[in-house]
Amino acid sequence: MSVLRRPLLDLIRLVVASYLMFDQHFVEYYVAKEHIGARGTLSLGVPFARGAAEVISFTFSMMMLTMCYNLVRYLRETFVNLYIPFDKNIVFHKIIAWTAAFFTGI
């Protein structure tokens, strides 16, 4: 059970962070006054596209972070290691890639 606890917790953190970013940008572009004309034409396309683009930007930056060996080696010794699983960087890289692929589909 403890072997699966850390990856599952990391996956939940990533999904929650992705959802919150998507939701924030979706609502921001849905109610923004400067996008009234675009909303009339594209309906919900603009908010969905901007929300998904924000999540994709975040996930790709996290993906690159997990593959920088010198940075990973340094960050393993800091408090950041509590939130990002640097010891399982390949697995975390794959989880982030699947999350980015999902939001690319949106």
Sine and cosine of phi, psi and omega as CSV:
sin_phi,cos_phi,sin_psi,cos_psi,sin_omega,cos_omega
0.00,0.00,-0.67,0.74,-0.04,-1.00
-0.94,0.35,-0.41,0.91,0.03,-1.00
-0.92,0.39,-0.58,0.81,-0.02,-1.00
-1.00,0.00,-0.21,0.98,-0.09,-1.00
-0.90,0.43,-0.74,0.67,-0.06,-1.00
-0.90,0.43,-0.77,0.64,0.02,-1.00
-0.89,0.46,-0.59,0.81,0.02,-1.00
-0.92,0.39,-0.66,0.75,0.04,-1.00
-0.90,0.44,-0.65,0.76,0.05,-1.00
-0.90,0.43,-0.65,0.76,0.05,-1.00
-0.90,0.44,-0.68,0.73,0.02,-1.00
-0.90,0.44,-0.68,0.74,0.04,-1.00
-0.87,0.49,-0.69,0.72,-0.02,-1.00
-0.91,0.41,-0.67,0.74,0.00,-1.00
-0.91,0.42,-0.68,0.73,0.01,-1.00
-0.91,0.42,-0.70,0.72,0.03,-1.00
-0.89,0.46,-0.66,0.75,0.02,-1.00
-0.90,0.43,-0.68,0.73,0.01,-1.00
-0.90,0.44,-0.69,0.73,-0.01,-1.00
-0.90,0.44,-0.65,0.76,0.05,-1.00
-0.91,0.41,-0.70,0.72,0.02,-1.00
-0.87,0.49,-0.72,0.70,-0.03,-1.00
-0.89,0.45,-0.69,0.73,0.00,-1.00
-0.87,0.50,-0.75,0.67,-0.04,-1.00
-0.96,0.27,-0.53,0.85,0.07,-1.00
-0.88,0.48,-0.76,0.65,-0.01,-1.00
-0.92,0.40,-0.64,0.77,0.00,-1.00
-0.86,0.50,-0.71,0.71,-0.02,-1.00
-0.99,0.14,-0.31,0.95,0.03,-1.00
-0.97,0.24,-0.57,0.82,-0.06,-1.00
-0.96,-0.27,-0.03,1.00,-0.04,-1.00
-0.91,0.41,0.70,-0.71,-0.05,-1.00
-0.94,0.35,-0.53,0.85,-0.08,-1.00
-0.97,0.26,-0.13,0.99,-0.01,-1.00
-0.95,-0.31,0.36,0.93,-0.03,-1.00
-0.90,0.43,-0.70,0.72,0.00,-1.00
-0.91,0.42,-0.68,0.73,0.01,-1.00
-0.92,0.39,-0.60,0.80,0.02,-1.00
-0.91,0.41,-0.56,0.83,0.04,-1.00
-0.91,0.42,-0.57,0.82,-0.01,-1.00
-1.00,0.08,-0.73,0.69,-0.13,-0.99
-0.99,-0.17,-0.06,1.00,0.01,-1.00
0.85,0.53,-0.87,-0.49,-0.04,-1.00
-1.00,-0.02,0.09,1.00,-0.04,-1.00
-0.89,0.45,-0.66,0.75,-0.02,-1.00
-0.91,0.41,-0.77,0.64,0.02,-1.00
-0.88,0.47,-0.65,0.76,0.03,-1.00
-0.90,0.44,-0.68,0.73,-0.02,-1.00
-0.91,0.42,-0.69,0.73,-0.02,-1.00
-0.94,0.33,-0.62,0.78,0.06,-1.00
-0.90,0.43,-0.71,0.70,0.02,-1.00
-0.91,0.40,-0.61,0.79,0.01,-1.00
-0.90,0.44,-0.61,0.79,0.03,-1.00
-0.91,0.41,-0.68,0.73,0.01,-1.00
-0.92,0.40,-0.65,0.76,0.03,-1.00
-0.89,0.45,-0.66,0.75,0.04,-1.00
-0.87,0.49,-0.70,0.72,0.02,-1.00
-0.91,0.42,-0.72,0.70,-0.07,-1.00
-0.93,0.37,-0.61,0.80,0.03,-1.00
-0.93,0.36,-0.58,0.82,0.07,-1.00
-0.93,0.37,-0.61,0.79,0.07,-1.00
-0.92,0.40,-0.58,0.81,0.01,-1.00
-0.90,0.43,-0.66,0.75,0.03,-1.00
-0.93,0.36,-0.56,0.83,0.02,-1.00
-0.88,0.48,-0.63,0.78,-0.05,-1.00
-0.96,0.28,-0.24,0.97,-0.04,-1.00
-0.97,-0.22,-0.06,1.00,0.04,-1.00
-1.00,0.07,0.98,-0.19,-0.17,-0.99
-0.88,0.48,-0.73,0.69,-0.03,-1.00
-0.90,0.43,-0.64,0.76,0.04,-1.00
-0.92,0.39,-0.65,0.76,0.03,-1.00
-0.89,0.46,-0.69,0.73,0.00,-1.00
-0.88,0.47,-0.64,0.77,0.03,-1.00
-0.94,0.34,-0.71,0.71,-0.08,-1.00
-0.95,0.30,-0.32,0.95,0.07,-1.00
-0.86,0.51,-0.49,0.87,-0.07,-1.00
-1.00,-0.01,0.01,1.00,-0.02,-1.00
-0.96,-0.29,0.02,-1.00,0.01,-1.00
-0.93,0.36,-0.31,0.95,-0.01,-1.00
-0.89,0.46,-0.43,0.90,0.01,-1.00
-0.89,0.46,-0.34,0.94,0.06,-1.00
-0.94,0.34,-0.43,0.90,-0.09,-1.00
-0.95,-0.32,-0.46,0.89,0.00,-1.00
-0.87,-0.49,0.84,-0.55,-0.07,-1.00
-0.98,0.21,0.99,0.15,-0.04,-1.00
-0.92,0.38,-0.42,0.91,0.02,-1.00
-0.95,0.31,-0.38,0.92,0.02,-1.00
-0.90,-0.44,0.76,0.65,-0.14,-0.99
-0.91,0.42,-0.52,0.85,0.01,-1.00
-0.94,0.33,-0.68,0.73,0.03,-1.00
-0.90,0.44,-0.70,0.71,0.02,-1.00
-0.90,0.44,-0.60,0.80,0.06,-1.00
-0.86,0.51,-0.69,0.73,0.01,-1.00
-0.93,0.38,-0.64,0.77,0.03,-1.00
-0.89,0.46,-0.69,0.72,0.02,-1.00
-0.90,0.43,-0.63,0.78,0.01,-1.00
-0.89,0.46,-0.67,0.74,0.03,-1.00
-0.92,0.39,-0.59,0.81,0.06,-1.00
-0.91,0.42,-0.69,0.72,0.04,-1.00
-0.90,0.44,-0.63,0.78,0.03,-1.00
-0.90,0.44,-0.62,0.78,0.03,-1.00
-0.89,0.45,-0.73,0.69,-0.03,-1.00
-0.96,0.27,-0.35,0.94,0.14,-0.99
-0.93,0.38,-0.58,0.82,0.04,-1.00
-0.93,0.38,-0.43,0.90,0.03,-1.00
-0.95,0.32,0.00,0.00,0.00,0.00
